[in-house]
């Protein structure tokens, strides 16, 4: 996917492959190529960005853009 402004993903819920519950995107680090997702019990995981979205491993559950 190619978005003009990916920052709308911050604070949005996402479904990640092999994870039981959805998480929330906390930040996107473009320099290191990572996207951070916070799960229940304050567990934060880092995933390669933007590959994780392009390969449909992470699916944003965006209610509305804008």
PyMOL Python script that loads the backbone (N, CA, C, O; Angstrom):
from pymol import cmd

cmd.read_pdbstr("""\
ATOM      1  N   UNK A   1       0.828  -1.183   0.000  1.00  0.00           N
ATOM      2  CA  UNK A   1       0.000   0.000   0.000  1.00  0.00           C
ATOM      3  C   UNK A   1       0.868   1.241   0.000  1.00  0.00           C
ATOM      4  O   UNK A   1       1.925   1.276   0.631  1.00  0.00           O
ATOM      5  N   UNK A   2       0.430   2.222  -0.688  1.00  0.00           N
ATOM      6  CA  UNK A   2       1.171   3.482  -0.704  1.00  0.00           C
ATOM      7  C   UNK A   2       0.240   4.593  -0.230  1.00  0.00           C
ATOM      8  O   UNK A   2      -0.731   4.942  -0.901  1.00  0.00           O
ATOM      9  N   UNK A   3       0.558   5.132   0.927  1.00  0.00           N
ATOM     10  CA  UNK A   3      -0.213   6.238   1.474  1.00  0.00           C
ATOM     11  C   UNK A   3       0.628   7.481   1.428  1.00  0.00           C
ATOM     12  O   UNK A   3       1.854   7.418   1.518  1.00  0.00           O
ATOM     13  N   UNK A   4      -0.022   8.607   1.290  1.00  0.00           N
ATOM     14  CA  UNK A   4       0.695   9.874   1.324  1.00  0.00           C
ATOM     15  C   UNK A   4       1.126  10.219   2.732  1.00  0.00           C
ATOM     16  O   UNK A   4       2.210  10.767   2.933  1.00  0.00           O
ATOM     17  N   UNK A   5       0.287   9.905   3.715  1.00  0.00           N
ATOM     18  CA  UNK A   5       0.574  10.254   5.097  1.00  0.00           C
ATOM     19  C   UNK A   5       0.198   9.076   5.984  1.00  0.00           C
ATOM     20  O   UNK A   5      -0.978   8.886   6.297  1.00  0.00           O
ATOM     21  N   UNK A   6       1.183   8.286   6.389  1.00  0.00           N
ATOM     22  CA  UNK A   6       0.929   7.081   7.183  1.00  0.00           C
ATOM     23  C   UNK A   6       0.653   7.374   8.641  1.00  0.00           C
ATOM     24  O   UNK A   6       0.290   6.465   9.388  1.00  0.00           O
ATOM     25  N   UNK A   7       0.815   8.621   9.071  1.00  0.00           N
ATOM     26  CA  UNK A   7       0.662   8.919  10.494  1.00  0.00           C
ATOM     27  C   UNK A   7      -0.769   8.723  10.977  1.00  0.00           C
ATOM     28  O   UNK A   7      -1.002   8.673  12.185  1.00  0.00           O
ATOM     29  N   UNK A   8      -1.736   8.611  10.067  1.00  0.00           N
ATOM     30  CA  UNK A   8      -3.095   8.361  10.529  1.00  0.00           C
ATOM     31  C   UNK A   8      -3.227   6.979  11.157  1.00  0.00           C
ATOM     32  O   UNK A   8      -4.210   6.713  11.848  1.00  0.00           O
ATOM     33  N   UNK A   9      -2.262   6.099  10.934  1.00  0.00           N
ATOM     34  CA  UNK A   9      -2.279   4.773  11.547  1.00  0.00           C
ATOM     35  C   UNK A   9      -1.971   4.817  13.041  1.00  0.00           C
ATOM     36  O   UNK A   9      -2.368   3.917  13.781  1.00  0.00           O
ATOM     37  N   UNK A  10      -1.271   5.848  13.489  1.00  0.00           N
ATOM     38  CA  UNK A  10      -0.912   5.943  14.902  1.00  0.00           C
ATOM     39  C   UNK A  10      -2.189   6.109  15.719  1.00  0.00           C
ATOM     40  O   UNK A  10      -2.995   7.004  15.463  1.00  0.00           O
ATOM     41  N   UNK A  11      -2.357   5.240  16.697  1.00  0.00           N
ATOM     42  CA  UNK A  11      -3.546   5.252  17.536  1.00  0.00           C
ATOM     43  C   UNK A  11      -4.659   4.371  17.018  1.00  0.00           C
ATOM     44  O   UNK A  11      -5.687   4.231  17.681  1.00  0.00           O
ATOM     45  N   UNK A  12      -4.486   3.772  15.849  1.00  0.00           N
ATOM     46  CA  UNK A  12      -5.509   2.909  15.268  1.00  0.00           C
ATOM     47  C   UNK A  12      -5.275   1.452  15.658  1.00  0.00           C
ATOM     48  O   UNK A  12      -4.139   1.031  15.879  1.00  0.00           O
ATOM     49  N   UNK A  13      -6.345   0.703  15.738  1.00  0.00           N
ATOM     50  CA  UNK A  13      -6.251  -0.724  16.035  1.00  0.00           C
ATOM     51  C   UNK A  13      -5.813  -1.470  14.780  1.00  0.00           C
ATOM     52  O   UNK A  13      -6.173  -1.102  13.662  1.00  0.00           O
ATOM     53  N   UNK A  14      -5.028  -2.527  14.989  1.00  0.00           N
ATOM     54  CA  UNK A  14      -4.568  -3.373  13.891  1.00  0.00           C
ATOM     55  C   UNK A  14      -4.689  -4.835  14.288  1.00  0.00           C
ATOM     56  O   UNK A  14      -4.565  -5.190  15.460  1.00  0.00           O
ATOM     57  N   UNK A  15      -4.930  -5.664  13.302  1.00  0.00           N
ATOM     58  CA  UNK A  15      -4.953  -7.117  13.497  1.00  0.00           C
ATOM     59  C   UNK A  15      -3.652  -7.647  12.921  1.00  0.00           C
ATOM     60  O   UNK A  15      -3.328  -7.378  11.765  1.00  0.00           O
ATOM     61  N   UNK A  16      -2.895  -8.411  13.730  1.00  0.00           N
ATOM     62  CA  UNK A  16      -1.610  -8.946  13.303  1.00  0.00           C
ATOM     63  C   UNK A  16      -1.715 -10.466  13.244  1.00  0.00           C
ATOM     64  O   UNK A  16      -2.277 -11.101  14.137  1.00  0.00           O
ATOM     65  N   UNK A  17      -1.167 -11.032  12.182  1.00  0.00           N
ATOM     66  CA  UNK A  17      -1.156 -12.477  11.990  1.00  0.00           C
ATOM     67  C   UNK A  17      -0.481 -13.157  13.186  1.00  0.00           C
ATOM     68  O   UNK A  17       0.530 -12.663  13.684  1.00  0.00           O
ATOM     69  N   UNK A  18      -1.020 -14.262  13.640  1.00  0.00           N
ATOM     70  CA  UNK A  18      -0.511 -15.062  14.767  1.00  0.00           C
ATOM     71  C   UNK A  18      -0.652 -14.372  16.119  1.00  0.00           C
ATOM     72  O   UNK A  18       0.008 -14.772  17.079  1.00  0.00           O
ATOM     73  N   UNK A  19      -1.480 -13.361  16.217  1.00  0.00           N
ATOM     74  CA  UNK A  19      -1.770 -12.709  17.500  1.00  0.00           C
ATOM     75  C   UNK A  19      -3.248 -12.917  17.810  1.00  0.00           C
ATOM     76  O   UNK A  19      -4.104 -12.769  16.937  1.00  0.00           O
ATOM     77  N   UNK A  20      -3.535 -13.260  19.056  1.00  0.00           N
ATOM     78  CA  UNK A  20      -4.906 -13.560  19.458  1.00  0.00           C
ATOM     79  C   UNK A  20      -5.797 -12.316  19.438  1.00  0.00           C
ATOM     80  O   UNK A  20      -6.912 -12.358  18.918  1.00  0.00           O
ATOM     81  N   UNK A  21      -5.308 -11.215  20.000  1.00  0.00           N
ATOM     82  CA  UNK A  21      -6.089  -9.987  20.112  1.00  0.00           C
ATOM     83  C   UNK A  21      -5.495  -8.884  19.243  1.00  0.00           C
ATOM     84  O   UNK A  21      -4.299  -8.892  18.953  1.00  0.00           O
ATOM     85  N   UNK A  22      -6.333  -7.937  18.829  1.00  0.00           N
ATOM     86  CA  UNK A  22      -5.794  -6.792  18.074  1.00  0.00           C
ATOM     87  C   UNK A  22      -4.945  -5.897  18.970  1.00  0.00           C
ATOM     88  O   UNK A  22      -5.078  -5.922  20.193  1.00  0.00           O
ATOM     89  N   UNK A  23      -4.075  -5.111  18.354  1.00  0.00           N
ATOM     90  CA  UNK A  23      -3.235  -4.174  19.081  1.00  0.00           C
ATOM     91  C   UNK A  23      -3.458  -2.765  18.574  1.00  0.00           C
ATOM     92  O   UNK A  23      -4.281  -2.529  17.690  1.00  0.00           O
ATOM     93  N   UNK A  24      -2.708  -1.823  19.152  1.00  0.00           N
ATOM     94  CA  UNK A  24      -2.815  -0.417  18.779  1.00  0.00           C
ATOM     95  C   UNK A  24      -1.437   0.069  18.341  1.00  0.00           C
ATOM     96  O   UNK A  24      -0.445  -0.167  19.031  1.00  0.00           O
ATOM     97  N   UNK A  25      -1.373   0.747  17.199  1.00  0.00           N
ATOM     98  CA  UNK A  25      -0.112   1.297  16.701  1.00  0.00           C
ATOM     99  C   UNK A  25       0.285   2.473  17.590  1.00  0.00           C
ATOM    100  O   UNK A  25      -0.486   3.418  17.757  1.00  0.00           O
ATOM    101  N   UNK A  26       1.502   2.413  18.166  1.00  0.00           N
ATOM    102  CA  UNK A  26       1.952   3.489  19.043  1.00  0.00           C
ATOM    103  C   UNK A  26       2.859   4.470  18.317  1.00  0.00           C
ATOM    104  O   UNK A  26       2.788   5.674  18.567  1.00  0.00           O
ATOM    105  N   UNK A  27       3.711   3.978  17.423  1.00  0.00           N
ATOM    106  CA  UNK A  27       4.588   4.878  16.681  1.00  0.00           C
ATOM    107  C   UNK A  27       5.131   4.181  15.436  1.00  0.00           C
ATOM    108  O   UNK A  27       5.122   2.954  15.331  1.00  0.00           O
ATOM    109  N   UNK A  28       5.606   5.007  14.489  1.00  0.00           N
ATOM    110  CA  UNK A  28       6.224   4.521  13.260  1.00  0.00           C
ATOM    111  C   UNK A  28       7.592   5.168  13.160  1.00  0.00           C
ATOM    112  O   UNK A  28       7.706   6.393  13.137  1.00  0.00           O
ATOM    113  N   UNK A  29       8.639   4.340  13.099  1.00  0.00           N
ATOM    114  CA  UNK A  29      10.011   4.822  12.986  1.00  0.00           C
ATOM    115  C   UNK A  29      10.491   4.540  11.561  1.00  0.00           C
ATOM    116  O   UNK A  29      10.935   3.432  11.259  1.00  0.00           O
ATOM    117  N   UNK A  30      10.401   5.542  10.692  1.00  0.00           N
ATOM    118  CA  UNK A  30      10.757   5.357   9.283  1.00  0.00           C
ATOM    119  C   UNK A  30      12.259   5.184   9.098  1.00  0.00           C
ATOM    120  O   UNK A  30      12.685   4.480   8.183  1.00  0.00           O
ATOM    121  N   UNK A  31      13.072   5.811   9.947  1.00  0.00           N
ATOM    122  CA  UNK A  31      14.531   5.689   9.815  1.00  0.00           C
ATOM    123  C   UNK A  31      14.992   4.259  10.029  1.00  0.00           C
ATOM    124  O   UNK A  31      15.846   3.767   9.292  1.00  0.00           O
ATOM    125  N   UNK A  32      14.439   3.590  11.025  1.00  0.00           N
ATOM    126  CA  UNK A  32      14.811   2.195  11.312  1.00  0.00           C
ATOM    127  C   UNK A  32      13.930   1.202  10.573  1.00  0.00           C
ATOM    128  O   UNK A  32      14.247   0.014  10.517  1.00  0.00           O
ATOM    129  N   UNK A  33      12.840   1.671  10.011  1.00  0.00           N
ATOM    130  CA  UNK A  33      11.921   0.791   9.286  1.00  0.00           C
ATOM    131  C   UNK A  33      11.120  -0.095  10.213  1.00  0.00           C
ATOM    132  O   UNK A  33      10.976  -1.291   9.958  1.00  0.00           O
ATOM    133  N   UNK A  34      10.584   0.487  11.309  1.00  0.00           N
ATOM    134  CA  UNK A  34       9.816  -0.291  12.278  1.00  0.00           C
ATOM    135  C   UNK A  34       8.480   0.380  12.577  1.00  0.00           C
ATOM    136  O   UNK A  34       8.357   1.605  12.556  1.00  0.00           O
ATOM    137  N   UNK A  35       7.485  -0.459  12.856  1.00  0.00           N
ATOM    138  CA  UNK A  35       6.192   0.007  13.346  1.00  0.00           C
ATOM    139  C   UNK A  35       5.949  -0.717  14.670  1.00  0.00           C
ATOM    140  O   UNK A  35       6.126  -1.932  14.757  1.00  0.00           O
ATOM    141  N   UNK A  36       5.550   0.021  15.690  1.00  0.00           N
ATOM    142  CA  UNK A  36       5.386  -0.530  17.029  1.00  0.00           C
ATOM    143  C   UNK A  36       3.904  -0.693  17.345  1.00  0.00           C
ATOM    144  O   UNK A  36       3.097   0.204  17.106  1.00  0.00           O
ATOM    145  N   UNK A  37       3.565  -1.874  17.893  1.00  0.00           N
ATOM    146  CA  UNK A  37       2.185  -2.194  18.230  1.00  0.00           C
ATOM    147  C   UNK A  37       2.117  -2.562  19.709  1.00  0.00           C
ATOM    148  O   UNK A  37       2.907  -3.372  20.192  1.00  0.00           O
ATOM    149  N   UNK A  38       1.170  -1.964  20.419  1.00  0.00           N
ATOM    150  CA  UNK A  38       0.968  -2.208  21.840  1.00  0.00           C
ATOM    151  C   UNK A  38      -0.210  -3.149  22.013  1.00  0.00           C
ATOM    152  O   UNK A  38      -1.294  -2.910  21.479  1.00  0.00           O
ATOM    153  N   UNK A  39       0.012  -4.235  22.773  1.00  0.00           N
ATOM    154  CA  UNK A  39      -1.022  -5.224  23.050  1.00  0.00           C
ATOM    155  C   UNK A  39      -1.453  -5.126  24.509  1.00  0.00           C
ATOM    156  O   UNK A  39      -0.928  -4.324  25.281  1.00  0.00           O
ATOM    157  N   UNK A  40      -2.409  -5.953  24.859  1.00  0.00           N
ATOM    158  CA  UNK A  40      -2.857  -6.006  26.248  1.00  0.00           C
ATOM    159  C   UNK A  40      -1.678  -6.289  27.171  1.00  0.00           C
ATOM    160  O   UNK A  40      -0.669  -6.862  26.760  1.00  0.00           O
ATOM    161  N   UNK A  41      -1.825  -5.885  28.395  1.00  0.00           N
ATOM    162  CA  UNK A  41      -0.813  -6.069  29.434  1.00  0.00           C
ATOM    163  C   UNK A  41       0.480  -5.324  29.113  1.00  0.00           C
ATOM    164  O   UNK A  41       1.562  -5.712  29.553  1.00  0.00           O
ATOM    165  N   UNK A  42       0.346  -4.231  28.326  1.00  0.00           N
ATOM    166  CA  UNK A  42       1.453  -3.325  28.029  1.00  0.00           C
ATOM    167  C   UNK A  42       2.633  -4.011  27.332  1.00  0.00           C
ATOM    168  O   UNK A  42       3.786  -3.644  27.561  1.00  0.00           O
ATOM    169  N   UNK A  43       2.353  -4.995  26.492  1.00  0.00           N
ATOM    170  CA  UNK A  43       3.399  -5.662  25.705  1.00  0.00           C
ATOM    171  C   UNK A  43       3.495  -4.955  24.366  1.00  0.00           C
ATOM    172  O   UNK A  43       2.509  -4.850  23.636  1.00  0.00           O
ATOM    173  N   UNK A  44       4.700  -4.465  24.043  1.00  0.00           N
ATOM    174  CA  UNK A  44       4.901  -3.746  22.781  1.00  0.00           C
ATOM    175  C   UNK A  44       5.824  -4.564  21.879  1.00  0.00           C
ATOM    176  O   UNK A  44       6.874  -5.041  22.308  1.00  0.00           O
ATOM    177  N   UNK A  45       5.415  -4.713  20.640  1.00  0.00           N
ATOM    178  CA  UNK A  45       6.190  -5.461  19.652  1.00  0.00           C
ATOM    179  C   UNK A  45       6.543  -4.551  18.484  1.00  0.00           C
ATOM    180  O   UNK A  45       5.773  -3.662  18.122  1.00  0.00           O
ATOM    181  N   UNK A  46       7.709  -4.779  17.902  1.00  0.00           N
ATOM    182  CA  UNK A  46       8.147  -4.024  16.722  1.00  0.00           C
ATOM    183  C   UNK A  46       8.089  -4.945  15.501  1.00  0.00           C
ATOM    184  O   UNK A  46       8.460  -6.116  15.571  1.00  0.00           O
ATOM    185  N   UNK A  47       7.620  -4.397  14.397  1.00  0.00           N
ATOM    186  CA  UNK A  47       7.509  -5.142  13.150  1.00  0.00           C
ATOM    187  C   UNK A  47       8.188  -4.345  12.037  1.00  0.00           C
ATOM    188  O   UNK A  47       8.254  -3.118  12.108  1.00  0.00           O
ATOM    189  N   UNK A  48       8.698  -5.039  10.999  1.00  0.00           N
ATOM    190  CA  UNK A  48       9.333  -4.313   9.880  1.00  0.00           C
ATOM    191  C   UNK A  48       8.295  -3.509   9.107  1.00  0.00           C
ATOM    192  O   UNK A  48       7.220  -4.003   8.766  1.00  0.00           O
ATOM    193  N   UNK A  49       8.647  -2.268   8.844  1.00  0.00           N
ATOM    194  CA  UNK A  49       7.719  -1.357   8.172  1.00  0.00           C
ATOM    195  C   UNK A  49       8.319  -0.897   6.862  1.00  0.00           C
ATOM    196  O   UNK A  49       9.493  -0.530   6.861  1.00  0.00           O
ATOM    197  N   UNK A  50       7.631  -0.887   5.778  1.00  0.00           N
ATOM    198  CA  UNK A  50       6.209  -1.139   5.513  1.00  0.00           C
ATOM    199  C   UNK A  50       5.910  -2.562   5.059  1.00  0.00           C
ATOM    200  O   UNK A  50       4.777  -2.857   4.677  1.00  0.00           O
ATOM    201  N   UNK A  51       6.906  -3.451   5.093  1.00  0.00           N
ATOM    202  CA  UNK A  51       6.713  -4.819   4.601  1.00  0.00           C
ATOM    203  C   UNK A  51       5.562  -5.538   5.285  1.00  0.00           C
ATOM    204  O   UNK A  51       4.830  -6.289   4.640  1.00  0.00           O
ATOM    205  N   UNK A  52       5.394  -5.315   6.592  1.00  0.00           N
ATOM    206  CA  UNK A  52       4.365  -6.010   7.341  1.00  0.00           C
ATOM    207  C   UNK A  52       2.966  -5.640   6.842  1.00  0.00           C
ATOM    208  O   UNK A  52       2.057  -6.469   6.901  1.00  0.00           O
ATOM    209  N   UNK A  53       2.780  -4.426   6.358  1.00  0.00           N
ATOM    210  CA  UNK A  53       1.479  -4.013   5.816  1.00  0.00           C
ATOM    211  C   UNK A  53       1.346  -4.467   4.370  1.00  0.00           C
ATOM    212  O   UNK A  53       0.278  -4.920   3.959  1.00  0.00           O
ATOM    213  N   UNK A  54       2.419  -4.352   3.596  1.00  0.00           N
ATOM    214  CA  UNK A  54       2.389  -4.750   2.188  1.00  0.00           C
ATOM    215  C   UNK A  54       2.100  -6.239   2.025  1.00  0.00           C
ATOM    216  O   UNK A  54       1.405  -6.639   1.091  1.00  0.00           O
ATOM    217  N   UNK A  55       2.632  -7.062   2.931  1.00  0.00           N
ATOM    218  CA  UNK A  55       2.456  -8.509   2.846  1.00  0.00           C
ATOM    219  C   UNK A  55       1.199  -8.995   3.561  1.00  0.00           C
ATOM    220  O   UNK A  55       0.986 -10.200   3.702  1.00  0.00           O
ATOM    221  N   UNK A  56       0.362  -8.050   4.013  1.00  0.00           N
ATOM    222  CA  UNK A  56      -0.920  -8.345   4.673  1.00  0.00           C
ATOM    223  C   UNK A  56      -0.744  -9.128   5.977  1.00  0.00           C
ATOM    224  O   UNK A  56      -1.656  -9.845   6.388  1.00  0.00           O
ATOM    225  N   UNK A  57       0.409  -9.000   6.629  1.00  0.00           N
ATOM    226  CA  UNK A  57       0.610  -9.615   7.938  1.00  0.00           C
ATOM    227  C   UNK A  57      -0.085  -8.755   8.993  1.00  0.00           C
ATOM    228  O   UNK A  57      -0.610  -9.272   9.979  1.00  0.00           O
ATOM    229  N   UNK A  58      -0.082  -7.444   8.777  1.00  0.00           N
ATOM    230  CA  UNK A  58      -0.773  -6.505   9.668  1.00  0.00           C
ATOM    231  C   UNK A  58      -1.888  -5.843   8.866  1.00  0.00           C
ATOM    232  O   UNK A  58      -1.652  -5.277   7.798  1.00  0.00           O
ATOM    233  N   UNK A  59      -3.114  -5.923   9.402  1.00  0.00           N
ATOM    234  CA  UNK A  59      -4.261  -5.343   8.724  1.00  0.00           C
ATOM    235  C   UNK A  59      -4.822  -4.226   9.586  1.00  0.00           C
ATOM    236  O   UNK A  59      -5.320  -4.492  10.680  1.00  0.00           O
ATOM    237  N   UNK A  60      -4.756  -2.977   9.125  1.00  0.00           N
ATOM    238  CA  UNK A  60      -5.321  -1.868   9.898  1.00  0.00           C
ATOM    239  C   UNK A  60      -6.851  -1.973   9.986  1.00  0.00           C
ATOM    240  O   UNK A  60      -7.522  -2.276   8.998  1.00  0.00           O
ATOM    241  N   UNK A  61      -7.375  -1.724  11.159  1.00  0.00           N
ATOM    242  CA  UNK A  61      -8.819  -1.705  11.374  1.00  0.00           C
ATOM    243  C   UNK A  61      -9.274  -0.258  11.514  1.00  0.00           C
ATOM    244  O   UNK A  61      -9.831   0.136  12.539  1.00  0.00           O
ATOM    245  N   UNK A  62      -9.028   0.527  10.469  1.00  0.00           N
ATOM    246  CA  UNK A  62      -9.276   1.962  10.485  1.00  0.00           C
ATOM    247  C   UNK A  62     -10.769   2.216  10.348  1.00  0.00           C
ATOM    248  O   UNK A  62     -11.409   1.734   9.413  1.00  0.00           O
ATOM    249  N   UNK A  63     -11.316   2.976  11.286  1.00  0.00           N
ATOM    250  CA  UNK A  63     -12.739   3.325  11.238  1.00  0.00           C
ATOM    251  C   UNK A  63     -13.002   4.390  10.190  1.00  0.00           C
ATOM    252  O   UNK A  63     -13.899   4.244   9.359  1.00  0.00           O
ATOM    253  N   UNK A  64     -12.223   5.458  10.226  1.00  0.00           N
ATOM    254  CA  UNK A  64     -12.348   6.506   9.213  1.00  0.00           C
ATOM    255  C   UNK A  64     -11.034   7.227   9.075  1.00  0.00           C
ATOM    256  O   UNK A  64     -10.320   7.420  10.058  1.00  0.00           O
ATOM    257  N   UNK A  65     -10.709   7.626   7.873  1.00  0.00           N
ATOM    258  CA  UNK A  65      -9.465   8.321   7.600  1.00  0.00           C
ATOM    259  C   UNK A  65      -9.761   9.817   7.517  1.00  0.00           C
ATOM    260  O   UNK A  65     -10.699  10.253   6.849  1.00  0.00           O
ATOM    261  N   UNK A  66      -8.926  10.588   8.219  1.00  0.00           N
ATOM    262  CA  UNK A  66      -9.109  12.022   8.104  1.00  0.00           C
ATOM    263  C   UNK A  66      -9.115  12.664   9.369  1.00  0.00           C
ATOM    264  O   UNK A  66      -9.261  13.885   9.441  1.00  0.00           O
TER     265      UNK A  66
END
""", "prot")
cmd.dss("prot")
cmd.show_as("cartoon", "prot")
cmd.util.cbc("prot")
cmd.orient("prot")
